[in-house]
Amino acid sequence: MVAETKVHSPDAPREGGYATWSPSITPGIGLDLTNAQALAISFRWLAREGFAENLAGHITWQRPGTNSMLINPWGLWWRELTASDICEVDEDGRLLSGRWDVTPAFHIHTELHRVRPDARVVVHNHPYYTSLLACMGELPRIVHQTASMYSGDIALVDEYTGEVDTADLGRDLAERIGPANIVILKSHGVIVIADTVERATYLSASLERVARTTIDLMKIRVELEGLNPHLVAGMKTSLLERGADVYWSGLVRQLVRDEPEVLT
Ligand SMILES: [Zn+2]
């Protein structure tokens, strides 16, 4: 007797995510993290994944119910940050606590937090491959399934405006960004916007990989064929719903094992 095989039509939309499958158990982290510890881990992991240009850039985290933001200080590289280095600033960027100083470049972040209730975490840096696309004024291509997680969410700000070091410049940038969650800044770098640190870290690290795929495919000059849009939506849901939390747990386990001082 031949088993019946279920064949999906490529033109049939797939729901994806938890609606399709939900794990009965997942490996956890094995410890409780403070907010500062979680953020320090995110910085170090993104540096490890090639997202950080030495000490450039920020991650800000405006936790629900607060106006203040956790942020990295000026002068430390992302790869060397520990929990006790994380500073707290108010909604205008004035230092509230922390043993270091912060730069006015945080205005990329303050105005996004102000106008976007969904922007709880804002990541900015100049990852190499994403910056190559930024120099060309190009967006990462949705040609590999990992890129599905960015489908419909990427925007290009195609004018280079120099350092965003005043609230006015930050407001102007936030207006240009609108509702996008991934923003390529011409000749500069990228902004990633998310609701949680877990998702922000996952989206940021994966973006640099997707940008590298795009650049490598451009180098060999193949004709790039986009993915079937009927399948992209379901894959996006699967990657974001099922991927972010387990990605986060895995990176925490690895980083704390290799660099336990990140928690101090
Ligand atoms: Zn920058």
Residues whose N, C-alpha, C, O or C-beta is under 5 A from the ligand:
A	BS01	ZN	G189
